[in-house]
Amino acid sequence: MRLTLYENSVCMIRVLRLVLLLLLGSYYCQSFAQVHTEKDSLVDFIHIKDVITRDRKIMEYIKYGLGASQTEIAKKRNIVIDSLSKYDFENKKAFLLFTDAIFNARVSRYDRAKKYLIGAVEAAQNTPDHFLPSAFYTNLAFTQTDEGNPIEASYYYELVKQEVQKLNDPSLEVALYINISDLYCANELYIQSISSLDKAQHIINENKLDYPIFYTIINFNKAENYFRLENYDSLKVYHNRLYSPENQHRKLYSFQKRTGYYLLLLEHRYTATISVINVLLKDTKYVKTDFDLMQLTTAYIKNGQADRAKNIIDQLVKEQEKQNHPGVKYRLYEMLGQIAQIRNNPTLAAHNFELALEQSKQNLDEVTQVGNVSAQVRVKDVQGLYYKNLLAFKREQLWLWFIIALAVLTVIVIGIFYRASRQKRHYEKLLYSAQKQELAFINSHEVRKHVANIMGLLDLMKDITDAEFLKSKKYLLYSTEQLDIALRNVSRKLSD
């Protein structure tokens, strides 16, 4: 019986040791994992103490972290959601909703994306920083632009503008005007788009912002607008600027190559354009868009290769059925009409041109509404500028009154000091005159009296006896002492 108890005790001790070792091992592994978190990872950003910096880093990570191919984006979304769910931090719910919104937007499920973004805005309403609401409203505007709803996009950009004004961050204001320029460009309002880019550049210059990424985007967006305006010279200027060393953007290579074939198109070098675009579509470094395919079809049609153009257009029309982009559909149906004309099929050409006309009317209505919104925004900008200038004028007016009051006060103080100085000099002159008269009196009466006495005594001493000499010597000594006193008195007066 004793042996059994002993064996049980030994077993229990061994079990306790094993449990302790397992607990210590788990603790050290967890500590090691926390200490050795990969730098610039999502987990690393979550542990940032400063809320504003953390929110911006997480936002940027989610936006670009889900920028994977369609086959990988679901996997990336799950990884991000899993990482966010493991930790408790402020605005966690908003970021979870934002992740689902970005995922749905990337797979063209815009209604779901809008729903999640509105939820993210509501979740971030209580945050003291206005950055998150402005970022969520911006992505709502992106979603509406991609969905082909420019009016809603304009509305959300107006909300972004209100949030940005509260933040007083010039860099966010620059980003806002760049995004608005994209909306204008997508709706064929190229002059307004360029105007927005000029505003963004003005803010950069005024605040001396050093953001190479802004420099690159503004150059590319202006090149895009000038291409669509068929302004070859301006396009070439901004294409060349994209090759300057100041540029910095993850899509810089794509911007350079795209504006390069824009120049070839405007030069009517269609064979070269076709060759360049086909090479770029196979280039893994190049970020491809449907706009590249549309320009390829344009080059095919201009080069007399209608069959190849039609194959691409049919593919694009099928994709556009899920989206509402009347401007894009108008150009596709117009090209189909041109191809039908080339093939001498007037019935099909008329049908395609009729479809193009319907899309053109819808596009014109949307462009008109966007133009109206643009006009309202410009009016608000002018009003805001007026109130800003009015406040600046009142501020300068207050400073002017302050300077005038200060100048008057300075003149009064100088006048007082000048008057006191003149009075001082006047009193000094009076005192000097009085001292001069007193010295003249002392010299003429007190000093001269003793000198006369001494001279008289010396004259008497010429023919006197010894007794009289002693008496005269006494008087002479007295007069000498009085003369000494008088001279000391004069010296004292001079010293005073």
Residue pairs with C-beta under 8 A, 6 or more apart in sequence:
37 43
37 44
37 47
38 44
42 58
42 61
42 65
42 80
42 83
42 84
43 83
43 87
45 54
45 57
45 58
45 61
46 54
46 58
46 83
46 84
46 87
46 89
47 87
48 54
48 57
51 90
51 91
51 127
51 129
52 129
52 131
54 89
55 91
55 127
55 129
55 131
55 132
56 131
58 95
59 95
59 98
59 131
59 132
59 135
61 80
62 80
62 95
62 98
62 99
62 102
63 102
64 250
65 76
65 80
66 73
66 76
66 77
66 80
66 99
66 102
66 103
66 106
67 106
68 75
68 76
70 106
70 107
73 103
73 106
73 107
74 103
77 99
77 100
77 103
80 99
81 96
81 99
81 100
84 92
84 95
84 96
84 99
85 96
90 127
91 123
91 124
91 127
91 132
93 123
94 120
94 123
94 124
94 127
94 132
94 136
95 120
97 116
97 117
97 119
97 120
97 123
98 116
98 117
98 120
98 136
98 139
100 112
100 116
101 112
101 113
101 114
101 115
101 116
101 117
101 120
101 139
101 143
102 113
102 139
104 110
104 112
104 113
104 116
105 113
105 139
105 142
105 143
105 146
108 146
108 322
108 323
110 143
110 144
110 146
110 147
113 143
114 140
114 143
114 144
117 136
117 139
117 140
117 143
118 140
120 132
120 136
121 133
121 136
121 137
121 140
124 132
124 133
124 136
125 133
127 133
129 167
130 163
130 164
130 166
130 167
131 163
131 167
131 172
133 159
133 163
134 160
134 163
134 164
134 167
134 172
137 156
137 157
137 159
137 160
137 163
138 156
138 157
138 160
138 175
138 176
138 179
140 152
140 156
141 152
141 153
141 154
141 156
141 157
141 160
141 179
141 183
142 153
142 179
144 150
144 152
144 153
144 156
145 153
145 182
145 183
145 186
146 323
147 323
147 324
148 323
148 324
148 325
148 326
149 324
150 183
150 186
150 187
150 366
150 367
150 369
150 370
151 366
151 369
151 370
151 373
153 183
154 183
154 370
154 373
154 374
154 377
155 373
157 176
157 179
157 180
157 183
158 377
160 176
160 179
161 176
164 172
164 173
164 176
170 203
170 204
170 206
170 207
170 209
171 209
171 211
171 214
173 200
173 203
174 200
174 203
174 204
174 209
174 211
174 214
175 214
177 196
177 197
177 199
177 200
177 203
178 196
178 197
178 200
178 214
178 217
178 218
178 221
180 196
180 377
181 192
181 193
181 194
181 196
181 197
181 200
181 221
181 225
182 193
182 221
183 370
184 190
184 192
184 193
184 196
184 370
184 374
185 193
185 221
185 224
185 225
185 228
186 327
187 327
187 363
187 366
187 367
187 370
188 228
188 327
188 363
188 367
189 367
189 370
189 371
189 374
190 225
190 228
190 229
192 371
192 374
193 221
193 225
194 222
194 225
194 226
197 218
197 221
197 222
197 225
200 214
200 218
201 218
203 209
204 211
204 214
212 246
212 247
212 248
212 249
213 248
213 249
215 246
215 247
215 248
216 242
216 247
216 248
216 249
216 252
216 255
217 249
219 238
219 241
219 242
219 247
219 255
220 238
220 242
220 255
220 259
222 234
222 238
223 235
223 238
223 239
223 242
223 255
223 259
223 262
224 259
226 234
226 235
226 238
227 235
227 259
227 262
227 265
227 266
230 266
232 263
232 266
232 267
235 259
235 262
235 263
235 266
236 263
238 259
239 256
239 259
239 260
239 262
239 263
241 247
242 252
242 255
242 256
242 259
243 256
249 255
251 287
253 285
253 286
254 285
254 286
254 287
257 276
257 280
257 283
257 286
258 280
258 292
260 276
261 273
261 276
261 277
261 280
261 295
262 295
264 272
264 273
264 276
265 273
265 295
265 298
265 299
268 302
270 299
270 300
270 302
270 303
271 303
273 295
273 296
273 299
274 296
274 299
274 300
274 303
274 305
277 292
277 295
277 296
277 299
278 296
280 286
280 288
280 292
281 288
281 292
281 296
290 316
290 319
290 328
293 312
293 315
293 316
294 316
294 328
294 331
294 332
296 309
296 312
297 309
297 312
297 313
297 316
297 335
298 309
298 335
300 306
300 308
300 309
300 312
301 309
301 335
301 338
301 339
301 342
306 339
306 342
306 343
309 335
309 339
310 336
310 339
313 332
313 335
313 336
313 339
316 328
316 332
317 329
317 332
317 333
317 336
320 328
320 329
320 332
326 359
326 360
326 362
326 363
326 366
327 359
327 363
327 366
327 367
329 355
329 356
329 359
330 356
330 359
330 360
330 363
331 356
333 352
333 353
333 355
333 356
333 359
334 352
334 353
334 356
336 348
336 352
336 356
337 348
337 349
337 350
337 352
337 353
337 356
338 349
340 346
340 348
340 349
340 351
340 352
341 349
435 493
435 496
438 493
439 490
439 493
439 494
442 486
442 489
442 490
442 493
443 490
446 486
446 489
447 483
447 486
447 487
447 490
450 479
450 480
450 482
450 483
450 486
451 483
453 475
453 479
453 482
454 476
454 479
454 480
454 483
457 472
457 475
457 476
457 479
458 476
460 468
460 472
461 469
461 472
461 476
464 472
